[in-house]
Amino acid sequence: MELFSETFQRTPGGITRTVSAGSLRGVSSVACGDIDANSPLSHQWWAQQLRGTPTEIERVGAIHTVDFFCGSGGLSVGAARAIEACGMNHVPLAAVDVDAEALGVYSRNFKPQAALATNAASVVDYHIYGRGEDAELAYEPELVDGRLEALVGKVDLVLAGPPCQGHSNLNNHTRRSDPRNMLYVSVAAAAIALRTRALVIENVPDVLADKTNVVGAASKILRQAGYCVSTAVLSATELGAAQTRKRHFLIATKGRTAHVPVGEVAGLLRQPPMTLREIIQDLAIAPHRSFMDDAPVLSPENRSRIDYLFEHDLYELPDLQRPDCHKNGHTYPSVYGRLSWDKPSQTITTGFMTPGRGRYIHPSQRRVLTAREAARIQGFPDTYDFTVDGTAPSKKALTKWIGDAVPCWLGYAAVLAALTGY
């Protein structure tokens, strides 16, 4: 029996997608007036999803989730897409994050039964001996928060994106030995305590270089608890996203059937990347709707640099126009760069509203990306609500929530791999 497949078919008035994952099968359709014969149907499907076009899905069951380190909900966006693609309802039971405002954004969009503004490591009691593949649990992990303890045995899928700053190459101080890195293992312990059927953990690829081998330790204690485990580094562009970004995923499942390894599922989903033209070109002429469409006011120096690019039809700013710190021999050549309509974006980071922090200048307008454009590139639909108590969040918070999110395409692939174990 084929344990995973995804197909798209042109139908009168739209596109139909059929997904099979393990014992699950879902058929969904989206209206699409003008279908481009030169563009993959999958690209046109995702474009409609991002614009908030309603999807018709016949749902036959539910997948109950808990999201640790949920942030504003990027990983859950991809997870919800995967769950619905398989003909199931996404039912969030709980979300956990120390950022109360981000947790509020998550709650407005997903409406979990419980929202816990706390450190995810504080909700589970566990201890391990040894490191990496030599790790062993000293005793059975136990939840110490009553709200989560009430969910034991009721959770189908745990999602987690523990802080990656300790592993990131952008962290030059505590890289590879940051105490935050052990939060990765805490998630595995919490999943075991919840007796979840499946677990998805994402992080930066450099998590594999952690000095204490947190991926090895988490994998070992999960296998000891009876889970089937697979890991892989997934590329967003290889999955069709309009963004060059890679993330490491660990998938663990416990069921009658071992899940299809996440790397194999990603291979089956492989397709050409979408371009910025497909993702955000319509926004260039769309009416202003909210703070999400505001472009930041730039300094005279940065406005002059952007003018130079457009007046000379350039996409790379010459050294002569750069500040001294970004001249000859600089390690970030994309800074002050202009994006191209016919290519994917560079990685969206928290600096997407600052030209000196990456290639974030709009392809055809003399400005940097707006929050809505960056959110779309990350996979958030236009209907996603980033307000805080009904008002616009601070620029710092908004760029963090969008820039730190996991691109939807990556979470989609990872969760589909987990669901093949059902």
Beta strands, then each sheet from edge to edge (+ up, - down):
strand 1: 4-11
strand 2: 14-21
strand 3: 24-31
strand 4: 55-57
strand 5: 61-68
strand 6: 88-96
strand 7: 114-116
strand 8: 124-125
strand 9: 128-129
strand 10: 136-137
strand 11: 142-143
strand 12: 157-160
strand 13: 198-203
strand 14: 228-235
strand 15: 246-253
sheet 1: 1+ 2- 3+ 4-
sheet 2: 7+ 6+ 5+ 12+ 13+ 15- 14+
sheet 3: 8+ 11-
sheet 4: 9+ 10-
end
